[in-house]
């Protein structure tokens, strides 16, 4: 009898401690899978092969576009669209560059994602290419297709320029875009013919030549940045690891026929907007609350 009470008490304590003490390394499976598995690598190679096949189709079909705003409504529209030079829009993180060493560092050291460490990592320009990405980009460039890298990396932000371990006055708003360009150039994603590196990369919260914020570019919704290309280019493919790399819709439901054709989504179980949807628009939640919401979201057997 005494032993039964002990077992029951232990069971009660255990269920309580899971809720109260979420595992510190909740992302271990996701990051291990992305860094080490052949399955992840094969999926990325396959996605880029799909992109190449669809690029060929798009180049043979002048009415093909990935932007809903560009879908021609008339024969005149279609003719005008076909005269625009083709372009491909790629996200950067977990689409062409892998940030997994940074994610692994966060995990191993129990660190939260914060701009200061993120910008220190970005400044080193040491990210390696996602499998398949570089071959695809070079294939597209050889066909005369322009590549645009549209990322929610911040164009400006806190950066410990003098490496003294803190953000001093004057370090709150440092221009960060050159770091990303350096990384893309180091690997061969840039330069490309006919367009500057600065114009090829379109980050969040960029400013115009007068130092003013570009309208609609301050948000993680990429619609304004995608549409900024529509007057000059026929955008034939959108690729990224988050729905918002491709559409402002919260679900993949509308326009289902586009997935795997002009819209190509890549896997990323480690982080992304999918998590924010679980957390709701409530701002910053504690690690415990995030863990609880993930548990609550599960569809369970019984
Ligand atoms: Mg990404």
py3Dmol code that shows the C-alpha trace and the ligand (Angstrom):
import py3Dmol

protein = """\
ATOM      1  CA  UNK A   1       0.000   0.000   0.000  1.00  0.00           C
ATOM      2  CA  UNK A   2       2.777   2.350   0.977  1.00  0.00           C
ATOM      3  CA  UNK A   3       4.544   1.631  -2.315  1.00  0.00           C
ATOM      4  CA  UNK A   4       1.375   2.428  -4.316  1.00  0.00           C
ATOM      5  CA  UNK A   5       1.150   5.865  -2.678  1.00  0.00           C
ATOM      6  CA  UNK A   6       4.779   6.471  -3.565  1.00  0.00           C
ATOM      7  CA  UNK A   7       4.157   5.552  -7.226  1.00  0.00           C
ATOM      8  CA  UNK A   8       1.063   7.762  -7.398  1.00  0.00           C
ATOM      9  CA  UNK A   9       2.899  10.651  -5.764  1.00  0.00           C
ATOM     10  CA  UNK A  10       5.807  10.266  -8.179  1.00  0.00           C
ATOM     11  CA  UNK A  11       3.401  10.229 -11.153  1.00  0.00           C
ATOM     12  CA  UNK A  12       1.678  13.391  -9.937  1.00  0.00           C
ATOM     13  CA  UNK A  13       5.001  15.117  -9.310  1.00  0.00           C
ATOM     14  CA  UNK A  14       6.282  14.123 -12.724  1.00  0.00           C
ATOM     15  CA  UNK A  15       3.279  15.461 -14.654  1.00  0.00           C
ATOM     16  CA  UNK A  16       3.573  18.681 -12.681  1.00  0.00           C
ATOM     17  CA  UNK A  17       7.259  19.040 -13.307  1.00  0.00           C
ATOM     18  CA  UNK A  18       6.905  18.707 -17.093  1.00  0.00           C
ATOM     19  CA  UNK A  19       4.567  21.701 -17.162  1.00  0.00           C
ATOM     20  CA  UNK A  20       6.614  23.700 -14.654  1.00  0.00           C
ATOM     21  CA  UNK A  21      10.051  22.835 -16.041  1.00  0.00           C
ATOM     22  CA  UNK A  22      10.024  22.672 -19.798  1.00  0.00           C
ATOM     23  CA  UNK A  23      13.050  20.932 -21.267  1.00  0.00           C
ATOM     24  CA  UNK A  24      15.807  23.454 -21.831  1.00  0.00           C
ATOM     25  CA  UNK A  25      16.706  21.902 -25.151  1.00  0.00           C
ATOM     26  CA  UNK A  26      13.293  21.699 -26.741  1.00  0.00           C
ATOM     27  CA  UNK A  27      14.810  22.234 -30.218  1.00  0.00           C
ATOM     28  CA  UNK A  28      17.352  19.412 -30.098  1.00  0.00           C
ATOM     29  CA  UNK A  29      15.511  17.084 -32.469  1.00  0.00           C
ATOM     30  CA  UNK A  30      14.776  19.777 -35.046  1.00  0.00           C
ATOM     31  CA  UNK A  31      18.321  21.121 -35.158  1.00  0.00           C
ATOM     32  CA  UNK A  32      19.951  17.687 -35.190  1.00  0.00           C
ATOM     33  CA  UNK A  33      17.695  16.708 -38.080  1.00  0.00           C
ATOM     34  CA  UNK A  34      18.542  19.814 -40.072  1.00  0.00           C
ATOM     35  CA  UNK A  35      22.287  19.674 -39.365  1.00  0.00           C
ATOM     36  CA  UNK A  36      22.943  15.954 -39.648  1.00  0.00           C
ATOM     37  CA  UNK A  37      20.276  14.032 -41.520  1.00  0.00           C
ATOM     38  CA  UNK A  38      20.483  12.844 -45.085  1.00  0.00           C
ATOM     39  CA  UNK A  39      16.714  13.275 -45.229  1.00  0.00           C
ATOM     40  CA  UNK A  40      16.942  17.059 -44.822  1.00  0.00           C
ATOM     41  CA  UNK A  41      19.710  17.281 -47.404  1.00  0.00           C
ATOM     42  CA  UNK A  42      17.742  15.138 -49.864  1.00  0.00           C
ATOM     43  CA  UNK A  43      14.624  17.269 -49.391  1.00  0.00           C
ATOM     44  CA  UNK A  44      16.531  20.463 -50.138  1.00  0.00           C
ATOM     45  CA  UNK A  45      18.189  18.972 -53.230  1.00  0.00           C
ATOM     46  CA  UNK A  46      14.761  17.830 -54.414  1.00  0.00           C
ATOM     47  CA  UNK A  47      13.192  21.219 -53.815  1.00  0.00           C
ATOM     48  CA  UNK A  48      15.873  22.956 -55.835  1.00  0.00           C
ATOM     49  CA  UNK A  49      15.522  20.371 -58.604  1.00  0.00           C
ATOM     50  CA  UNK A  50      11.783  21.133 -58.644  1.00  0.00           C
ATOM     51  CA  UNK A  51      12.646  24.826 -58.827  1.00  0.00           C
ATOM     52  CA  UNK A  52      14.906  24.249 -61.803  1.00  0.00           C
ATOM     53  CA  UNK A  53      12.258  22.242 -63.676  1.00  0.00           C
ATOM     54  CA  UNK A  54       9.644  24.898 -63.012  1.00  0.00           C
ATOM     55  CA  UNK A  55      12.005  27.674 -64.021  1.00  0.00           C
ATOM     56  CA  UNK A  56      12.394  25.953 -67.402  1.00  0.00           C
ATOM     57  CA  UNK A  57       8.598  25.780 -67.727  1.00  0.00           C
ATOM     58  CA  UNK A  58       8.259  29.440 -66.749  1.00  0.00           C
ATOM     59  CA  UNK A  59      10.825  30.543 -69.318  1.00  0.00           C
ATOM     60  CA  UNK A  60       8.850  28.760 -72.052  1.00  0.00           C
ATOM     61  CA  UNK A  61       5.523  30.241 -70.903  1.00  0.00           C
ATOM     62  CA  UNK A  62       5.565  34.068 -70.972  1.00  0.00           C
ATOM     63  CA  UNK A  63       2.247  34.243 -69.077  1.00  0.00           C
ATOM     64  CA  UNK A  64       3.717  32.313 -66.085  1.00  0.00           C
ATOM     65  CA  UNK A  65       4.067  34.386 -62.926  1.00  0.00           C
ATOM     66  CA  UNK A  66       4.338  33.665 -59.199  1.00  0.00           C
ATOM     67  CA  UNK A  67       2.790  36.996 -58.216  1.00  0.00           C
ATOM     68  CA  UNK A  68      -1.010  37.016 -58.065  1.00  0.00           C
ATOM     69  CA  UNK A  69      -0.916  40.746 -58.861  1.00  0.00           C
ATOM     70  CA  UNK A  70       0.823  39.930 -62.148  1.00  0.00           C
ATOM     71  CA  UNK A  71      -1.618  37.291 -63.395  1.00  0.00           C
ATOM     72  CA  UNK A  72      -2.719  38.729 -66.745  1.00  0.00           C
ATOM     73  CA  UNK A  73      -6.387  39.686 -67.086  1.00  0.00           C
ATOM     74  CA  UNK A  74      -6.262  40.277 -70.841  1.00  0.00           C
ATOM     75  CA  UNK A  75      -4.254  39.472 -73.950  1.00  0.00           C
ATOM     76  CA  UNK A  76      -2.616  42.909 -73.691  1.00  0.00           C
ATOM     77  CA  UNK A  77      -1.635  42.238 -70.071  1.00  0.00           C
ATOM     78  CA  UNK A  78      -0.172  38.890 -71.072  1.00  0.00           C
ATOM     79  CA  UNK A  79       1.875  40.468 -73.846  1.00  0.00           C
ATOM     80  CA  UNK A  80       3.226  43.155 -71.506  1.00  0.00           C
ATOM     81  CA  UNK A  81       4.054  40.564 -68.849  1.00  0.00           C
ATOM     82  CA  UNK A  82       5.949  38.422 -71.338  1.00  0.00           C
ATOM     83  CA  UNK A  83       8.193  41.375 -72.201  1.00  0.00           C
ATOM     84  CA  UNK A  84       9.412  41.819 -68.619  1.00  0.00           C
ATOM     85  CA  UNK A  85      12.719  40.127 -67.749  1.00  0.00           C
ATOM     86  CA  UNK A  86      12.218  37.040 -65.543  1.00  0.00           C
ATOM     87  CA  UNK A  87      13.245  37.042 -61.880  1.00  0.00           C
ATOM     88  CA  UNK A  88      13.291  34.582 -58.982  1.00  0.00           C
ATOM     89  CA  UNK A  89      12.706  35.625 -55.356  1.00  0.00           C
ATOM     90  CA  UNK A  90      14.533  33.634 -52.681  1.00  0.00           C
ATOM     91  CA  UNK A  91      14.431  34.010 -48.915  1.00  0.00           C
ATOM     92  CA  UNK A  92      17.886  33.866 -47.272  1.00  0.00           C
ATOM     93  CA  UNK A  93      17.931  32.020 -43.920  1.00  0.00           C
ATOM     94  CA  UNK A  94      17.255  28.280 -44.234  1.00  0.00           C
ATOM     95  CA  UNK A  95      16.610  28.907 -47.951  1.00  0.00           C
ATOM     96  CA  UNK A  96      20.038  29.752 -49.380  1.00  0.00           C
ATOM     97  CA  UNK A  97      22.119  30.098 -46.180  1.00  0.00           C
ATOM     98  CA  UNK A  98      22.108  27.811 -43.143  1.00  0.00           C
ATOM     99  CA  UNK A  99      22.020  29.500 -39.733  1.00  0.00           C
ATOM    100  CA  UNK A 100      22.080  26.150 -37.958  1.00  0.00           C
ATOM    101  CA  UNK A 101      25.460  26.707 -36.202  1.00  0.00           C
ATOM    102  CA  UNK A 102      23.926  29.793 -34.552  1.00  0.00           C
ATOM    103  CA  UNK A 103      20.746  27.866 -33.651  1.00  0.00           C
ATOM    104  CA  UNK A 104      22.917  25.052 -32.247  1.00  0.00           C
ATOM    105  CA  UNK A 105      24.902  27.571 -30.188  1.00  0.00           C
ATOM    106  CA  UNK A 106      21.664  28.958 -28.719  1.00  0.00           C
ATOM    107  CA  UNK A 107      20.549  25.448 -27.868  1.00  0.00           C
ATOM    108  CA  UNK A 108      23.783  24.251 -26.277  1.00  0.00           C
ATOM    109  CA  UNK A 109      24.253  27.395 -24.218  1.00  0.00           C
ATOM    110  CA  UNK A 110      20.608  27.867 -23.136  1.00  0.00           C
ATOM    111  CA  UNK A 111      20.543  31.246 -24.855  1.00  0.00           C
ATOM    112  CA  UNK A 112      17.388  32.963 -26.089  1.00  0.00           C
ATOM    113  CA  UNK A 113      17.367  34.409 -29.591  1.00  0.00           C
ATOM    114  CA  UNK A 114      18.280  38.097 -29.223  1.00  0.00           C
ATOM    115  CA  UNK A 115      19.388  40.645 -31.826  1.00  0.00           C
ATOM    116  CA  UNK A 116      22.812  41.253 -30.247  1.00  0.00           C
ATOM    117  CA  UNK A 117      24.057  37.655 -30.559  1.00  0.00           C
ATOM    118  CA  UNK A 118      22.235  37.204 -33.887  1.00  0.00           C
ATOM    119  CA  UNK A 119      23.921  40.257 -35.416  1.00  0.00           C
ATOM    120  CA  UNK A 120      27.320  39.137 -34.050  1.00  0.00           C
ATOM    121  CA  UNK A 121      26.797  35.797 -35.836  1.00  0.00           C
ATOM    122  CA  UNK A 122      25.618  37.494 -39.049  1.00  0.00           C
ATOM    123  CA  UNK A 123      28.635  39.835 -38.989  1.00  0.00           C
ATOM    124  CA  UNK A 124      31.008  36.880 -39.285  1.00  0.00           C
ATOM    125  CA  UNK A 125      29.520  36.009 -42.710  1.00  0.00           C
ATOM    126  CA  UNK A 126      30.343  32.340 -42.098  1.00  0.00           C
ATOM    127  CA  UNK A 127      27.035  30.739 -43.071  1.00  0.00           C
ATOM    128  CA  UNK A 128      27.286  27.905 -45.556  1.00  0.00           C
ATOM    129  CA  UNK A 129      24.997  27.264 -48.503  1.00  0.00           C
ATOM    130  CA  UNK A 130      21.845  25.171 -48.313  1.00  0.00           C
ATOM    131  CA  UNK A 131      22.247  22.013 -50.467  1.00  0.00           C
ATOM    132  CA  UNK A 132      21.158  22.661 -54.051  1.00  0.00           C
ATOM    133  CA  UNK A 133      20.796  26.431 -53.693  1.00  0.00           C
ATOM    134  CA  UNK A 134      24.007  27.559 -55.340  1.00  0.00           C
ATOM    135  CA  UNK A 135      23.668  25.257 -58.360  1.00  0.00           C
ATOM    136  CA  UNK A 136      20.107  26.516 -58.859  1.00  0.00           C
ATOM    137  CA  UNK A 137      21.125  30.176 -58.637  1.00  0.00           C
ATOM    138  CA  UNK A 138      23.931  29.704 -61.150  1.00  0.00           C
ATOM    139  CA  UNK A 139      21.614  27.802 -63.495  1.00  0.00           C
ATOM    140  CA  UNK A 140      19.096  30.660 -63.329  1.00  0.00           C
ATOM    141  CA  UNK A 141      21.778  33.315 -63.867  1.00  0.00           C
ATOM    142  CA  UNK A 142      23.048  31.446 -66.936  1.00  0.00           C
ATOM    143  CA  UNK A 143      19.510  31.609 -68.333  1.00  0.00           C
ATOM    144  CA  UNK A 144      19.474  35.392 -67.835  1.00  0.00           C
ATOM    145  CA  UNK A 145      17.155  35.259 -64.825  1.00  0.00           C
ATOM    146  CA  UNK A 146      17.674  37.859 -62.065  1.00  0.00           C
ATOM    147  CA  UNK A 147      17.816  36.652 -58.458  1.00  0.00           C
ATOM    148  CA  UNK A 148      16.422  38.711 -55.580  1.00  0.00           C
ATOM    149  CA  UNK A 149      17.183  37.771 -51.980  1.00  0.00           C
ATOM    150  CA  UNK A 150      14.260  38.947 -49.832  1.00  0.00           C
ATOM    151  CA  UNK A 151      14.915  38.455 -46.139  1.00  0.00           C
ATOM    152  CA  UNK A 152      13.512  39.545 -42.805  1.00  0.00           C
ATOM    153  CA  UNK A 153      17.021  40.105 -41.541  1.00  0.00           C
ATOM    154  CA  UNK A 154      17.063  43.683 -40.269  1.00  0.00           C
ATOM    155  CA  UNK A 155      18.922  46.178 -42.469  1.00  0.00           C
ATOM    156  CA  UNK A 156      19.839  48.167 -39.329  1.00  0.00           C
ATOM    157  CA  UNK A 157      20.159  47.132 -35.709  1.00  0.00           C
ATOM    158  CA  UNK A 158      22.125  46.765 -32.488  1.00  0.00           C
ATOM    159  CA  UNK A 159      25.686  45.676 -33.140  1.00  0.00           C
ATOM    160  CA  UNK A 160      28.642  45.500 -30.752  1.00  0.00           C
ATOM    161  CA  UNK A 161      31.043  47.203 -33.177  1.00  0.00           C
ATOM    162  CA  UNK A 162      33.958  47.508 -30.731  1.00  0.00           C
ATOM    163  CA  UNK A 163      33.437  43.956 -29.371  1.00  0.00           C
ATOM    164  CA  UNK A 164      33.363  45.059 -25.728  1.00  0.00           C
ATOM    165  CA  UNK A 165      30.415  42.840 -24.875  1.00  0.00           C
ATOM    166  CA  UNK A 166      27.768  45.542 -24.693  1.00  0.00           C
ATOM    167  CA  UNK A 167      25.820  47.919 -26.917  1.00  0.00           C
ATOM    168  CA  UNK A 168      27.294  51.391 -26.410  1.00  0.00           C
ATOM    169  CA  UNK A 169      25.742  54.688 -27.507  1.00  0.00           C
ATOM    170  CA  UNK A 170      26.046  54.815 -31.282  1.00  0.00           C
ATOM    171  CA  UNK A 171      25.846  51.035 -31.621  1.00  0.00           C
ATOM    172  CA  UNK A 172      22.028  50.775 -31.452  1.00  0.00           C
ATOM    173  CA  UNK A 173      21.461  51.394 -35.167  1.00  0.00           C
ATOM    174  CA  UNK A 174      24.333  50.011 -37.207  1.00  0.00           C
ATOM    175  CA  UNK A 175      23.933  49.188 -40.882  1.00  0.00           C
ATOM    176  CA  UNK A 176      23.929  45.390 -41.100  1.00  0.00           C
ATOM    177  CA  UNK A 177      23.223  44.726 -44.782  1.00  0.00           C
ATOM    178  CA  UNK A 178      26.914  44.623 -45.834  1.00  0.00           C
ATOM    179  CA  UNK A 179      27.434  41.523 -43.647  1.00  0.00           C
ATOM    180  CA  UNK A 180      24.771  39.591 -45.521  1.00  0.00           C
ATOM    181  CA  UNK A 181      26.104  40.730 -48.891  1.00  0.00           C
ATOM    182  CA  UNK A 182      29.637  39.655 -47.871  1.00  0.00           C
ATOM    183  CA  UNK A 183      28.344  36.178 -46.994  1.00  0.00           C
ATOM    184  CA  UNK A 184      26.426  35.813 -50.271  1.00  0.00           C
ATOM    185  CA  UNK A 185      29.464  37.011 -52.274  1.00  0.00           C
ATOM    186  CA  UNK A 186      31.827  34.671 -50.392  1.00  0.00           C
ATOM    187  CA  UNK A 187      29.776  31.653 -51.451  1.00  0.00           C
ATOM    188  CA  UNK A 188      29.095  32.820 -55.027  1.00  0.00           C
ATOM    189  CA  UNK A 189      25.378  33.733 -54.709  1.00  0.00           C
ATOM    190  CA  UNK A 190      26.418  37.226 -55.802  1.00  0.00           C
ATOM    191  CA  UNK A 191      27.359  39.223 -57.784  1.00  0.00           C
ATOM    192  CA  UNK A 192      25.054  38.802 -60.759  1.00  0.00           C
ATOM    193  CA  UNK A 193      25.125  40.556 -64.115  1.00  0.00           C
ATOM    194  CA  UNK A 194      23.295  43.835 -64.631  1.00  0.00           C
ATOM    195  CA  UNK A 195      22.274  44.580 -61.050  1.00  0.00           C
ATOM    196  CA  UNK A 196      24.188  45.693 -57.977  1.00  0.00           C
ATOM    197  CA  UNK A 197      24.567  43.542 -54.880  1.00  0.00           C
ATOM    198  CA  UNK A 198      22.700  46.210 -52.873  1.00  0.00           C
ATOM    199  CA  UNK A 199      19.692  46.009 -55.210  1.00  0.00           C
ATOM    200  CA  UNK A 200      19.801  42.206 -55.287  1.00  0.00           C
ATOM    201  CA  UNK A 201      19.334  41.964 -51.502  1.00  0.00           C
ATOM    202  CA  UNK A 202      16.150  43.424 -49.951  1.00  0.00           C
ATOM    203  CA  UNK A 203      16.072  43.337 -46.187  1.00  0.00           C
ATOM    204  CA  UNK A 204      13.524  44.397 -43.595  1.00  0.00           C
ATOM    205  CA  UNK A 205      13.392  48.101 -42.680  1.00  0.00           C
ATOM    206  CA  UNK A 206      15.710  49.307 -45.419  1.00  0.00           C
ATOM    207  CA  UNK A 207      15.971  53.060 -45.917  1.00  0.00           C
ATOM    208  CA  UNK A 208      15.960  55.036 -49.141  1.00  0.00           C
ATOM    209  CA  UNK A 209      18.792  57.284 -50.392  1.00  0.00           C
ATOM    210  CA  UNK A 210      17.533  60.085 -48.110  1.00  0.00           C
ATOM    211  CA  UNK A 211      17.677  57.874 -45.034  1.00  0.00           C
ATOM    212  CA  UNK A 212      13.892  57.559 -44.874  1.00  0.00           C
ATOM    213  CA  UNK A 213      12.269  54.161 -44.189  1.00  0.00           C
ATOM    214  CA  UNK A 214      10.977  52.536 -47.354  1.00  0.00           C
ATOM    215  CA  UNK A 215       7.203  52.296 -47.167  1.00  0.00           C
ATOM    216  CA  UNK A 216       5.955  48.841 -46.243  1.00  0.00           C
ATOM    217  CA  UNK A 217       9.475  47.442 -45.755  1.00  0.00           C
ATOM    218  CA  UNK A 218       9.528  47.673 -41.945  1.00  0.00           C
ATOM    219  CA  UNK A 219       7.240  44.684 -41.442  1.00  0.00           C
ATOM    220  CA  UNK A 220       7.987  40.966 -41.652  1.00  0.00           C
ATOM    221  CA  UNK A 221       5.125  40.807 -44.196  1.00  0.00           C
ATOM    222  CA  UNK A 222       7.112  40.686 -47.426  1.00  0.00           C
ATOM    223  CA  UNK A 223       4.237  41.724 -49.706  1.00  0.00           C
ATOM    224  CA  UNK A 224       5.501  45.287 -50.297  1.00  0.00           C
ATOM    225  CA  UNK A 225       8.994  44.060 -51.118  1.00  0.00           C
ATOM    226  CA  UNK A 226       7.675  41.416 -53.501  1.00  0.00           C
ATOM    227  CA  UNK A 227       5.408  43.949 -55.185  1.00  0.00           C
ATOM    228  CA  UNK A 228       8.302  46.426 -55.518  1.00  0.00           C
ATOM    229  CA  UNK A 229       9.630  44.074 -58.209  1.00  0.00           C
ATOM    230  CA  UNK A 230       6.396  43.693 -60.159  1.00  0.00           C
ATOM    231  CA  UNK A 231       6.747  46.785 -62.364  1.00  0.00           C
ATOM    232  CA  UNK A 232      10.154  45.757 -63.709  1.00  0.00           C
ATOM    233  CA  UNK A 233      10.269  41.963 -63.582  1.00  0.00           C
ATOM    234  CA  UNK A 234       8.143  38.910 -64.256  1.00  0.00           C
ATOM    235  CA  UNK A 235       8.569  37.094 -60.932  1.00  0.00           C
ATOM    236  CA  UNK A 236       8.439  33.424 -61.893  1.00  0.00           C
ATOM    237  CA  UNK A 237       9.291  31.645 -58.612  1.00  0.00           C
ATOM    238  CA  UNK A 238       9.012  32.375 -54.888  1.00  0.00           C
ATOM    239  CA  UNK A 239      11.012  30.150 -52.521  1.00  0.00           C
ATOM    240  CA  UNK A 240      11.350  30.156 -48.747  1.00  0.00           C
ATOM    241  CA  UNK A 241      10.981  28.200 -45.503  1.00  0.00           C
ATOM    242  CA  UNK A 242       8.065  30.240 -44.139  1.00  0.00           C
ATOM    243  CA  UNK A 243       4.591  30.823 -45.565  1.00  0.00           C
ATOM    244  CA  UNK A 244       5.207  34.556 -45.386  1.00  0.00           C
ATOM    245  CA  UNK A 245       8.121  34.180 -47.794  1.00  0.00           C
ATOM    246  CA  UNK A 246       5.454  33.413 -50.348  1.00  0.00           C
ATOM    247  CA  UNK A 247       2.008  34.657 -49.332  1.00  0.00           C
ATOM    248  CA  UNK A 248       0.404  36.946 -46.762  1.00  0.00           C
ATOM    249  CA  UNK A 249      -2.169  34.188 -46.116  1.00  0.00           C
ATOM    250  CA  UNK A 250      -1.948  32.421 -42.746  1.00  0.00           C
ATOM    251  CA  UNK A 251      -2.702  29.025 -44.283  1.00  0.00           C
ATOM    252  CA  UNK A 252      -1.630  27.349 -47.521  1.00  0.00           C
ATOM    253  CA  UNK A 253      -5.305  26.914 -48.511  1.00  0.00           C
ATOM    254  CA  UNK A 254      -5.978  29.452 -51.269  1.00  0.00           C
ATOM    255  CA  UNK A 255      -4.218  28.872 -54.600  1.00  0.00           C
ATOM    256  CA  UNK A 256      -3.265  25.308 -53.735  1.00  0.00           C
ATOM    257  CA  UNK A 257      -2.290  24.602 -57.321  1.00  0.00           C
ATOM    258  CA  UNK A 258       0.726  26.920 -56.961  1.00  0.00           C
ATOM    259  CA  UNK A 259       2.594  24.876 -54.315  1.00  0.00           C
ATOM    260  CA  UNK A 260       5.516  22.976 -55.790  1.00  0.00           C
ATOM    261  CA  UNK A 261       5.184  25.025 -58.987  1.00  0.00           C
ATOM    262  CA  UNK A 262       5.656  28.796 -58.773  1.00  0.00           C
ATOM    263  CA  UNK A 263       5.613  28.676 -54.944  1.00  0.00           C
ATOM    264  CA  UNK A 264       8.159  26.349 -53.322  1.00  0.00           C
ATOM    265  CA  UNK A 265       8.258  25.884 -49.565  1.00  0.00           C
ATOM    266  CA  UNK A 266      11.227  24.342 -47.735  1.00  0.00           C
ATOM    267  CA  UNK A 267      11.138  22.517 -44.376  1.00  0.00           C
ATOM    268  CA  UNK A 268      12.229  24.256 -41.170  1.00  0.00           C
ATOM    269  CA  UNK A 269      11.051  22.671 -37.918  1.00  0.00           C
ATOM    270  CA  UNK A 270      13.563  24.675 -35.816  1.00  0.00           C
ATOM    271  CA  UNK A 271      11.907  28.109 -35.881  1.00  0.00           C
ATOM    272  CA  UNK A 272       9.628  30.320 -37.927  1.00  0.00           C
ATOM    273  CA  UNK A 273       6.301  32.047 -38.198  1.00  0.00           C
ATOM    274  CA  UNK A 274       4.549  28.718 -37.632  1.00  0.00           C
ATOM    275  CA  UNK A 275       5.549  29.034 -33.967  1.00  0.00           C
ATOM    276  CA  UNK A 276       4.231  32.570 -33.683  1.00  0.00           C
ATOM    277  CA  UNK A 277       0.852  31.343 -34.884  1.00  0.00           C
ATOM    278  CA  UNK A 278       0.782  28.959 -31.917  1.00  0.00           C
ATOM    279  CA  UNK A 279       1.645  31.752 -29.519  1.00  0.00           C
ATOM    280  CA  UNK A 280      -0.886  34.254 -30.863  1.00  0.00           C
ATOM    281  CA  UNK A 281      -0.371  37.998 -31.140  1.00  0.00           C
ATOM    282  CA  UNK A 282       0.407  38.367 -27.442  1.00  0.00           C
ATOM    283  CA  UNK A 283       3.937  39.680 -27.687  1.00  0.00           C
ATOM    284  CA  UNK A 284       6.741  38.077 -25.709  1.00  0.00           C
ATOM    285  CA  UNK A 285       5.877  34.905 -23.792  1.00  0.00           C
ATOM    286  CA  UNK A 286       8.045  33.136 -21.249  1.00  0.00           C
ATOM    287  CA  UNK A 287       9.748  29.909 -22.262  1.00  0.00           C
ATOM    288  CA  UNK A 288       7.381  28.071 -19.908  1.00  0.00           C
ATOM    289  CA  UNK A 289       4.302  29.626 -21.538  1.00  0.00           C
ATOM    290  CA  UNK A 290       5.549  28.812 -25.038  1.00  0.00           C
ATOM    291  CA  UNK A 291       6.155  25.233 -23.956  1.00  0.00           C
ATOM    292  CA  UNK A 292       2.656  25.006 -22.440  1.00  0.00           C
ATOM    293  CA  UNK A 293       1.021  26.377 -25.608  1.00  0.00           C
ATOM    294  CA  UNK A 294       2.865  23.843 -27.732  1.00  0.00           C
ATOM    295  CA  UNK A 295       1.685  21.034 -25.465  1.00  0.00           C
ATOM    296  CA  UNK A 296      -1.874  22.409 -25.549  1.00  0.00           C
ATOM    297  CA  UNK A 297      -1.830  22.520 -29.353  1.00  0.00           C
ATOM    298  CA  UNK A 298      -1.208  18.759 -29.655  1.00  0.00           C
ATOM    299  CA  UNK A 299      -3.902  16.576 -31.159  1.00  0.00           C
ATOM    300  CA  UNK A 300      -3.620  13.470 -28.989  1.00  0.00           C
ATOM    301  CA  UNK A 301      -4.859   9.909 -29.060  1.00  0.00           C
ATOM    302  CA  UNK A 302      -6.560  10.089 -25.624  1.00  0.00           C
TER     303      UNK A 302
END
"""
ligand_1 = """\
1
MG
Mg 13.996 31.814 -43.850
"""
view = py3Dmol.view(width=600, height=400)
view.addModel(protein, "pdb")
view.setStyle({"model": 0}, {"cartoon": {"style": "trace"}})
view.addModel(ligand_1, "xyz")
view.setStyle({"model": 1}, {"stick": {}})
view.zoomTo()
view.show()
